[in-house]
Amino acid sequence: MPQISKRPRECLYRPLTDSGVKQIASGAMRILARSGARVYSARSREALARAGAEVCSDNLTVKFPRTLVEDAIASAPSAVTLCGREERYDACLDGSRVYYGTGGTAIYVLDRETGARRKATLRDVRENARLMHALPNVDLFTINVFPNDIAIPAEVDVNRFYWSIKNTTKHVMGGVYSMEGAARVVKMAELLAGGAGALAARPFISFITLIVSPFKVDAMYGDIICMLAEKGIPVVTPTEPVCGTTSPVTLASNVLMHVAETLVGVTLVQAVRKGAPVVAGSVGSITNLQSMCMVTGGIERAMINSATAQMARHFRLPFYSTAGNSDAKVEDAQAGAESALSNLLVGMSGATYIHDAAGLMDQDLTVSYDKLVMDDEIIGMCRRVLRGIEVNDDTLALELLEQVGPGGNYMAEEHTVAHMRGEFYKPELADRSRYDEWVAQGASSMRDRARLRRDALLNRCVVPDIPAALERSIRAQFPEIRG
């Protein structure tokens, strides 16, 4: 992927000191060199051994010399472009901007009509993609629900990607559930792109694999990583150690595990093909030690993902982070507070791509269409914060201050007219009317307004379609596509 020369913007939130960054980086290198990771994919072990890793006598444990990891970090692109089918939706993960998207692969949704929690279906994949396409502040579609009405893993993979691509021209990212499914999704995308070279040049899909905590490369994921690296398709290598269960309970050790484990994925990708596009990642959290459940809305999760984003910037790697989650079961004040705080904090840390940012709740098990719309507004406010305050002669308006003088006002000034639409974030859902106006308009709640906006967006959303002849060809070659 092309290197981008933009200077990364300064971070507004840095949970780690400079000394802490160095200690974590050094600790990650030490743990990888001394105890390494268990790699269950023979294909991955072979690639790592060729690159200089030590495969131990048990033929599973692989140790990573510091020089090997440092070489991988150096050869991994510092910028990866996640392209849309339409160029205007390209997301360049180069450190100069924060992108927000969906995520989670939830197995439930809150039904649009009844509000009841039910199992997600293929129809929900389609409708989530369409709604996300219409939301102005959500940049990418990380496929966020699992179609429970499809049983065969390879068919799940093809259907999730096909219906997502068909319903948005923004970039589509997703996990996969079989090697066969991953290969068929790539083949389908190559047909859509016009060939393997065209897809590698403008990858409008990318894949999420996973380094399994603590320190394991699954056989299937390892094989998939190797296949994607060979083809030059962007692959994310996140990890999900949870404080108190699959990582030590302290936040610092959890961050260290995140760094070391995702560097295993980065090193594997570069061992297969130097310069192949790879995105480091984190999905960490904490444990409710009373119930032993993972906590997704805890403020510490935002701190962990902000710290790992800080580490990724230290290594100059594109980064897939996590925010916007909530443990709430309904779209209430808890859902809004937890999602807003984490989306803002992780955004302020400079994470290049934040997934899970919209719609996810209930310990990452459920997606709400209404919360998707609410979170889009939260993200809009986060963007306004990240934009900062521009200071120049025009925005300072010194001459205007002198001209109007003490006791005057600025309502009729040309300067006010010129800046009033761009200076403030204008919400679509938040009510800013006077109390009597609000009552006269029906005294609606945020949730009421979200439902109206949700339906309006879905009704008027028009997604540029796949050319008919090409779609017929794809459906003929992939008969497992339903609907």
C-alpha positions, -999 to +999 in steps of 0.1 A: +000+000+000+012+036-006+031+053+021+015+086+032+036+116+041+010+134+062+023+143+097+004+124+124-017+148+146-008+152+182-028+131+206-051+148+232-051+119+256-020+099+265-026+075+294+010+063+293+041+083+302+070+083+278+088+060+303+058+037+304+058+034+266+094+024+266+089-002+294+060-018+277+078-019+243+108-035+260+086-059+280+068-070+248+101-078+230+113-097+261+082-119+264+082-127+227+119-137+227+118-157+259+084-175+259+070-167+225+036-180+213+021-213+205+014-214+167-010-242+157-008-234+120+020-254+103+019-229+074+025-200+099+053-219+117+071-225+084+069-189+073+081-177+107+110-202+107+121-190+073+121-154+086+143-163+116+120-173+144+129-203+166+105-232+165+109-252+197+112-289+202+074-293+209+069-281+173+042-256+185+060-229+205+077-202+184+101-177+199+105-143+182+140-128+184+139-090+190+156-083+156+129-103+138+100-083+154+118-050+149+124-059+112+087-068+108+076-034+124+100-016+100+087-035+069+050-032+078+034-002+060+029+028+083-002+036+064-029+013+051-058+025+029-091+007+034-109+016+002-145+020-004-162+008-036-166+046-041-133+065-037-149+092-016-152+066+012-115+056+013-101+055+048-063+061+050-050+048+083-019+070+084-022+086+119-035+119+107-072+112+112-094+090+134-120+068+117-150+053+133-170+022+124-193-006+135-183-041+147-189-069+172-205-098+152-234-097+177-257-128+177-287-107+187-305-075+176-332-054+192-360-058+167-368-026+148-406-030+153-410-045+187-377-036+205-375-072+217-341-090+218-340-117+191-314-137+172-299-118+143-305-131+107-292-124+072-318-097+068-302-079+097-268-080+080-284-063+050-303-037+070-274-028+093-252-023+062-278+000+046-284+020+078-246+024+084-242+036+047-267+064+054-251+075+087-228+105+080-203+100+109-197+062+105-168+057+081-165+019+077-187-011+080-172-038+101-199-065+098-217-063+131-241-092+133-241-130+128-268-146+106-281-173+128-303-186+100-272-199+081-255-230+096-225-237+073-195-215+081-183-210+045-218-200+036-219-176+065-187-159+053-198-155+017-233-142+026-221-118+052-196-102+029-218-103-003-248-086+014-226-061+031-209-051-001-242-049-019-257-026+007-229-001+012-201+014-009-181+022+022-153-002+031-164-036+044-143-054+071-152-087+088-142-118+105-145-152+089-153-186+102-135-210+078-106-211+055-128-221+026-151-192+034-123-167+035-109-179+002-143-177-015-149-142-001-116-131-016-125-148-050-159-130-050-142-097-042-117-102-070-146-107-095-162-075-082-129-056-085-120-069-119-092-092-109-068-100-081-044-072-090-073-047-090-085-058-056-050-056-041-046-021-056-079-009-042-090-033-014-126-026-006-127-055+019-104-064+047-104-093+072-102-096+110-082-125+124-074-130+160-044-138+182-060-158+209-050-148+244-028-158+260-002-160+231-018-185+207-022-185+169-051-206+160-046-231+132-074-217+110-066-181+117-029-187+111-036-202+077-060-174+068-034-147+078-009-164+055-033-166+025-043-129+029-007-117+033+003-136+001-026-119-018-019-084-004-054-080+012-054-059+044-056-081+075-061-070+111-044-090+138-061-079+171-060-096+204-084-097+233-068-104+267-092-096+295-079-083+328-081-110+355-089-140+333-068-142+301-043-116+313-030-104+346-055-081+364-034-049+361-040-025+332-003-022+325+002-059+321-029-061+299-015-034+277+018-052+275+000-084+265-019-066+238+013-052+223+032-084+224+003-105+210-006-082+181+031-079+172+029-117+167+003-111+140+023-083+124+055-104+124+036-133+108+022-112+080+057-097+073+073-132+074+049-143+047+054-111+025+074-081+034+053-049+030+020-067+031-008-045+046-014-053+082-032-034+110-023-040+146-053-042+170-067-044+205-101-054+219-092-056+255-113-052+286-118-060+322-135-088+341-164-085+366-148-107+392-182-113+409-198-129+378-166-136+358-182-119+328-163-095+306-172-059+311-175-039+279-186-005+291-160+000+319-140+032+316-109+010+320-116-005+286-113+029+271-081+035+290-066+001+278-075+008+241-062+043+244-029+030+258-026+004+231-033+031+205-005+051+220+018+021+217+008+016+180+018+052+173+051+046+190+057+017+165+042+038+137+017+011+129-019+016+117-042+005+146-076-011+150-090-001+184-123-005+203-148+020+218-185+027+219-194-004+238-219-006+266-231-032+290-266-017+289-295-038+277-316-009+264-309+024+248-308+044+281-285+068+299-260+041+307-257+032+270-252+068+260-227+076+288-205+045+283-205+048+245-197+085+246-169+084+271-150+056+254-155+069+218-142+103+229-112+090+250-100+065+224-105+090+196-084+115+216-057+089+219-053+090+181-064+054+173-065+052+135-096+030+133-121+026+161-145-003+156-176-012+177-182+025+178-219+024+169-248+002+178-232-024+201-245-031+236-253-059+261-216-071+266-211-070+228-239-096+222-266-073+208-269-046+181-295-019+183-306-001+152-317+028+174-283+029+192-266+030+158-283+062+151-277+076+185-240+067+184-236+083+150-245+116+168-221+109+196-194+103+170-202+135+154-196+153+187-164+134+191-152+145+157-159+182+167-137+177+197-109+161+177-111+189+151-100+213+179-101+251+178-085+267+147-066+299+156-058+323+128-064+360+120-099+353+107-111+332+137-095+355+163-115+384+147-094+411+165-104+438+141-141+429+145-137+430+183-122+465+180-149+476+155-179+465+175-164+476+208-177+474+243-215+470+247-221+459+211-232+425+196-222+403+167-254+388+155-256+408+122-219+408+114-207+391+082-182+372+102-210+355+121-228+346+089-196+332+074-188+309+104-221+301+120-227+269+100-192+254+104-181+264+139-206+243+159-217+207+155-254+206+146-271+175+161-299+157+144-313+141+175-305+162+206-333+186+215-322+222+218-356+238+217-373+258+245-394+237+269-428+249+256-417+242+220-406+207+230-440+200+246-458+214+216-439+191+193-449+160+212-424+159+242-404+132+224-374+114+240-341+108+223-351+073+217-383+084+200-364+107+177-338+081+170-365+057+157-379+083+134-345+091+120-336+054+117-367+048+095-362+079+075-326+070+067-335+034+057-364+046+035-344+071+016-310+053+015-299+046-021-268+025-025-251+023-060-259-012-072-235-038-085-239-039-123-266-065-133-244-087-155-217-088-129-242-097-102-256-125-122-221-139-128-214-138-091-246-154-081-240-181-106-205-188-092-216-186-056-249-205-054-247-204-016-257-167-016-292-165-003-320-140-009 
